[in-house]
Amino acid sequence: MKLFYGEIAGDKVIINDEEQQHIVKVLRMKDGENIYVTDGKGNLASGKLIIEGKKAGLEVSEIKKRLPDFSPKLHIAIAPTKNIDRIEFFVEKAVEMGISEISIIITEKTERKNINIDKIRKQAVAASKQSLRFHFPVINDAVKLTDFLKNIDPEHTFVAHCHENLQRTELKDIPLLEQVTFLIGPEGDFSEKEISFLADHKIKAVSLGNQRLRTETAGIFVAAWNYFNMMK
């Protein structure tokens, strides 16, 4: 399946401008080739490619609407790493495994404060197409941890940390929920002050095992855990 991103409104399909350039200049596709276009909202159009100079369009043959999304839905709020490549790697793999939403949170020990969210969103779209997803994940703007907590449901929210002296639940003991949010800290983890703050907000702590995981590895581990639950 040659899948591209665009807008689907009624029976009209408009391929994204950057996608058009990629089709014409990079892939050098030919007029009449069969392609698919998704809007990332669960709709999928198929048909024949129309090349007109530097423009690419779609002669629509079929549009499927409201295709099923992944369940359960996973939202990971993760602190950015000093080396941004690590977070970009996390985004790519988490998207491939069906994550529904990603938030970048700024914590007490976060070293990197400036994040190119637009670049991360583009990477999420690319990973969605690569893995044939028709529902693209939401990528939120970076926000301070304290502000992030204003819009979450503590009953469905967990924090993963490495403080062995603080009470934690094993990941395998967490009940299967339709929607779940995980908080992943930066290099150096959440501070004990932040853990106490989260506990005051009724957010439960979890352990991801005996090994100490890098930030991006912890995020991928949780995404894989949720992906496994999707298969049940």
N, C-alpha and C positions, 0 to 999 in steps of 0.2 A: 504494500500500500504506500503510494507516494502522497504523504499527508502534508498539507500546508495550512497556514493560519489566515483567517479573514473574517469578514462580517457576513452574517446570514440574516437577512430581513425579509420575511415572507418567502417569495420564490427568487429573490435576488441575492447574488453572492458577489462580494467584492474582496478580492485577494489583497492582503496587507501589502503596502508599498515596498517594504523591505523584502518581503517574500517574492514579489514580482521581479525585483532586481536579481534575487538569487536564482529564480527560475530561468531568467533570460541570460544573464551575464555569467553566472557561475555554473549552473547545471547545464545550460545551453539545451534546454528541452525543446522538443519539436511540437509544432502545431498538431493538434489531434490526439496527443497522448492522454491516457486516462489518469486523472488525479482526483484526490479528495481534499476537501477544505472543511475545517472545523472552526467554530467561533470560540472554542474553549468553554462553552456554556452548556455542552451536552447536545449540540446540534451538528450534523454531519451532512455535507453536500458532496455529490460525486458527479462526474461528467467528463467532458473532453476539454483539454486545454486550448485556449485561443491566444495566439501570439500576434500582436499588432505592433510592429516596431519594437519599442522598449517596454511595451505594456503586456501584461498577461491577464487573461480573464478566464472565465469558466462557462462553458455551454452546459447548463445544468440538466442532468438526466434524472436525478433523484435527490430528495432531501429527507433525512431522518431526523426527527425532532425528539427532544427530551430522552436521550439515551440514558441508561442507568449509570449512576455514579458509584464510586467506591464506598463501601461501608464495612467497618465503622470509620467515622471521620476522625482524622488525627490532625491536631494543631500543635506544632512545636515552636516554642519561644526560646530562642537560642542566642547566647552572647557571641558577638563577633570575635574571631581569633585575630591575633596580631598579624599573622600571615593570612590575608584575605582569601588566598587560593584554597585554604582548608574549608572555609565556609562555603565557597562556591562548589567545592567537591561534594560537601554535604547536601547542598540544594539539589544538585544534579541527581544524586542517588536517592534522596528522599522523594523527589518528584517521580522518579521511575517506579518507586514502590507505593505510589498512590497517596502521598500526603495531601491533605486538603488545604492546609494553611500554614504559613511560616511567618513568624514575627522575629525581628531582631531587637533584642533587649540590651540596654546599657546598664551595667551593674557596677558595684563598687570597685571591682578589680579589672574591669574592662579597659584594655589599653588602647584599642582602636575605637575612636568615636565617630569618624567620618566613613560612611558607608555609601557606596554607589548602588542605591536600591534599583534604579532603572536597569543597570547591568544585570543584577540578580534576577529581575523580572524577565529579562530577555532570555537568560539561561534557563529559567523555569519553563518558558514557552518552548525552547529548543528541546529540553528534556522531555516535555510532554509529547511533542511530535515524535521524537525518537521512540518513545515507549507506547505510541498510539493511544494517547489519552485524549478524550473528547471533553473532559472537564479539567480546566487548568486550575492549579492551586492559587489561592490568594496570597500575595506577598505584601505584607504590611510595611509601612514606614518604620524606621527605627524609633524606639521609645524607651524612656527610662522605666526601670522595673516597677517603681512605685506607681507610675501612670498606667502601665500595662495591667496591673491588678484591678483597676477600676472597672474593667469591662469583661471580667471572666467569672465563670461559675465555679466556686471553690469545690463543689461536690464532684466535679468532673476534671479537676486540675491537680496535677502532681508535680513535685520537684525532685529531680535526681541530683543527689550530692554525695560527696565522699567522706563526710564527717562521721567516722565510725562510732564516736562517742554519743551521737545523737540518734534517736529512734528512727528506724526506717522500715518500710515494708518491702518484701521481695517483689520484684516485677511480676513473677508468675502468679502471685496471690492477688493481683489487682483484678477486680471483676470486669467482664467484658461489657463495655459501654458503647452506646451508639455514637457518642462524641466524647473525645478525651483530649486534654491539653497537657503537655509536658513542658517543664521549664528546665533548660540545660544551661549551666553556668560557664564562665570563661576559663581560660588557663588560670589555675590557682583556685578555682571553684568559687561558689558563693561564700561570702563571709558568714560567720556564725550569727552575726547581727542580722544579716539578710534572711538566714534560715529561720531565726526566731520571728522576724517580721512576717515571713510567709506563714509560719505556724499560727500566728495571731490572726491571719486571714483565713484560717481553717484549711490551708493547703497541706496535703499529706506528702510526706517524704518517702522516696523509694530508693532502693539499692539496685544497681545494674550489674551486680556480681562482685566477686572478690578482686578482680583486676581493676587498676586505675585506668580509665579510658580518656583519651583526648576528647576535647569538646566535640569536634566533628564526628568522631567515632561513636560517642554516646548518642548523638542525634541520629546517626545511621542505624545504630543498634535498636533504638526505640522505633524507628520507621520500619525496620525489618520485623520487629515483634508485632507491630500492628498489621503489616502485610501478611504475616502468618495467620493472624486472627481473621483476616478477610477470607482465607481459604477454608475456614471451618464451616 
